[in-house]
């Protein structure tokens, strides 16, 4: 009954922000900016056909080059190419501990949001390729008076022959 009365009672509630919380109730934790420029240990994986096919199906891609070696070869690929955005998934799967960087920075992974990503391909990536990912933290920026932090990363991707095949630009948002 008290709850119902509280819900139906018409009153103006204060807007809650980091600026009007009681002292000690919410301390915005700053992400350590000394990590800017940090290069993480490389991670490597092989592009597996079944996982790539599952991704192709999940995104609704119908171009036969992404499912049939013959169709891919007919248009000049040596095997089935990966869809452009699959590189992000591969990078996440390449690490034994996908969120280790964020945990090392003291970030609760439940507070992460995917902000932005971009891809630059220099050579095609195919099913069966071995890829090595080299992540560098380019910037850490506080926004909205510290309510969120942007972590800007660039990931260099090399194939098993040592060729630089792509760069993945990634911005992750931390809700503080």
C-alpha positions as CSV (number, residue, x, y, z in Angstrom):
1,X,0.0,0.0,0.0
2,X,2.8,2.4,0.8
3,X,4.4,1.6,-2.5
4,X,1.2,2.3,-4.4
5,X,0.9,5.6,-2.6
6,X,4.5,6.5,-3.5
7,X,3.9,5.7,-7.1
8,X,0.7,7.7,-7.5
9,X,1.9,10.6,-5.5
10,X,2.8,13.5,-7.8
11,X,6.0,15.2,-6.9
12,X,9.1,16.4,-8.6
13,X,12.1,14.1,-8.0
14,X,15.6,15.6,-8.1
15,X,17.8,14.8,-11.1
16,X,20.5,12.4,-10.1
17,X,24.0,13.2,-11.4
18,X,27.5,12.8,-10.2
19,X,27.3,16.4,-9.0
20,X,24.5,16.0,-6.5
21,X,25.1,12.6,-4.9
22,X,26.0,12.5,-1.2
23,X,29.8,12.5,-0.5
24,X,31.4,9.1,-0.9
25,X,28.2,7.7,-2.6
26,X,29.7,7.6,-6.1
27,X,33.3,8.3,-6.8
28,X,34.0,8.4,-10.6
29,X,37.0,6.2,-11.2
30,X,39.4,7.6,-13.7
31,X,41.0,5.3,-16.2
32,X,44.8,5.4,-15.9
33,X,46.0,7.6,-18.8
34,X,49.6,6.3,-18.5
35,X,48.3,3.4,-20.6
36,X,48.2,5.7,-23.7
37,X,50.8,4.3,-26.1
38,X,50.8,0.9,-24.5
39,X,51.2,-2.0,-26.9
40,X,49.6,-5.2,-25.8
41,X,51.1,-8.7,-26.4
42,X,50.1,-10.0,-29.8
43,X,47.5,-12.7,-30.2
44,X,47.1,-15.1,-33.0
45,X,44.3,-17.4,-34.4
46,X,43.4,-19.3,-37.6
47,X,40.3,-18.2,-39.5
48,X,38.0,-21.2,-39.2
49,X,35.5,-22.0,-41.9
50,X,32.6,-23.0,-39.6
51,X,32.9,-19.9,-37.4
52,X,33.1,-17.7,-40.5
53,X,30.0,-19.4,-42.0
54,X,28.1,-18.9,-38.7
55,X,28.9,-15.2,-38.8
56,X,27.9,-14.9,-42.5
57,X,24.6,-16.5,-41.7
58,X,24.0,-14.4,-38.6
59,X,24.4,-11.1,-40.6
60,X,22.3,-12.4,-43.5
61,X,25.0,-12.2,-46.1
62,X,23.9,-13.9,-49.3
63,X,26.8,-13.2,-51.6
64,X,28.1,-16.7,-52.6
65,X,31.8,-15.7,-52.4
66,X,31.4,-15.8,-48.5
67,X,30.2,-19.4,-48.6
68,X,31.5,-21.1,-51.7
69,X,35.2,-21.5,-52.6
70,X,34.4,-22.0,-56.2
71,X,32.4,-18.7,-56.3
72,X,35.2,-16.9,-54.5
73,X,37.9,-18.2,-56.9
74,X,35.8,-17.3,-59.9
75,X,36.0,-13.6,-58.9
76,X,39.7,-13.7,-58.1
77,X,40.0,-14.7,-54.4
78,X,42.3,-17.7,-53.5
79,X,39.6,-19.0,-51.1
80,X,36.6,-17.7,-49.2
81,X,37.2,-14.1,-48.0
82,X,36.0,-13.0,-44.7
83,X,33.2,-10.3,-44.5
84,X,34.8,-7.0,-43.6
85,X,33.4,-6.6,-40.1
86,X,34.3,-10.2,-39.1
87,X,37.8,-8.9,-38.3
88,X,36.4,-7.4,-35.1
89,X,35.1,-10.8,-34.0
90,X,38.3,-12.5,-34.9
91,X,40.3,-10.1,-32.8
92,X,38.0,-10.7,-29.8
93,X,38.3,-14.5,-30.3
94,X,42.1,-14.3,-30.7
95,X,42.8,-13.5,-27.0
96,X,42.6,-16.1,-24.3
97,X,41.2,-13.4,-22.0
98,X,39.2,-11.1,-24.3
99,X,38.6,-8.4,-21.6
100,X,42.0,-8.6,-19.8
101,X,43.0,-5.1,-20.9
102,X,39.9,-3.6,-19.4
103,X,40.2,-5.6,-16.2
104,X,43.9,-4.5,-16.0
105,X,42.7,-0.9,-16.3
106,X,40.3,-1.6,-13.3
107,X,37.2,-1.4,-15.5
108,X,34.1,-3.4,-14.7
109,X,33.3,-5.0,-18.1
110,X,29.6,-4.6,-17.5
111,X,30.2,-0.9,-17.9
112,X,31.6,-1.2,-21.4
113,X,29.9,-0.1,-24.6
114,X,31.0,-0.6,-28.2
115,X,31.5,2.9,-29.4
116,X,32.9,2.9,-32.9
117,X,35.0,0.7,-35.3
118,X,36.6,1.2,-38.6
119,X,38.5,-1.1,-40.9
120,X,41.3,-0.5,-43.5
121,X,42.1,-3.6,-45.6
122,X,45.4,-3.7,-47.5
123,X,45.0,-7.4,-48.6
124,X,42.1,-9.9,-48.5
125,X,41.8,-12.1,-45.5
126,X,40.6,-15.7,-46.2
127,X,39.3,-18.7,-44.4
128,X,42.3,-20.7,-43.3
129,X,44.6,-17.7,-42.8
130,X,46.5,-17.3,-39.6
131,X,46.2,-13.8,-38.2
132,X,48.2,-12.0,-35.6
133,X,46.6,-9.0,-33.8
134,X,48.8,-6.2,-32.3
135,X,46.8,-3.8,-30.2
136,X,47.9,-0.3,-29.2
137,X,46.1,2.2,-27.0
138,X,46.1,5.5,-28.9
139,X,44.2,7.6,-26.5
140,X,42.1,7.7,-23.3
141,X,39.7,10.6,-23.0
142,X,37.2,11.6,-20.3
143,X,33.9,13.0,-21.6
144,X,30.7,14.5,-20.0
145,X,32.5,15.7,-16.9
146,X,34.0,12.2,-16.3
147,X,30.7,10.4,-16.7
148,X,32.2,8.4,-19.5
149,X,35.7,7.6,-20.8
150,X,36.7,6.7,-24.4
151,X,39.5,4.2,-25.0
152,X,40.8,4.6,-28.5
153,X,42.7,1.6,-29.9
154,X,44.3,0.6,-33.1
155,X,44.9,-3.0,-34.0
156,X,47.4,-4.0,-36.6
157,X,46.6,-7.3,-38.3
158,X,49.2,-9.4,-40.0
159,X,48.8,-12.7,-41.8
160,X,50.9,-15.9,-41.3
161,X,53.3,-14.7,-44.0
162,X,54.0,-11.5,-42.1
163,X,52.1,-9.2,-44.4
164,X,50.2,-6.3,-42.9
165,X,46.6,-7.1,-44.1
166,X,44.5,-4.6,-42.2
167,X,44.1,-2.1,-39.4
168,X,41.1,-2.1,-37.1
169,X,40.3,1.2,-35.3
170,X,38.2,0.7,-32.2
171,X,36.7,3.1,-29.6
172,X,35.3,1.6,-26.5
173,X,33.1,3.6,-24.1
174,X,33.3,3.2,-20.3
175,X,30.3,4.3,-18.4
176,X,31.7,5.7,-15.2
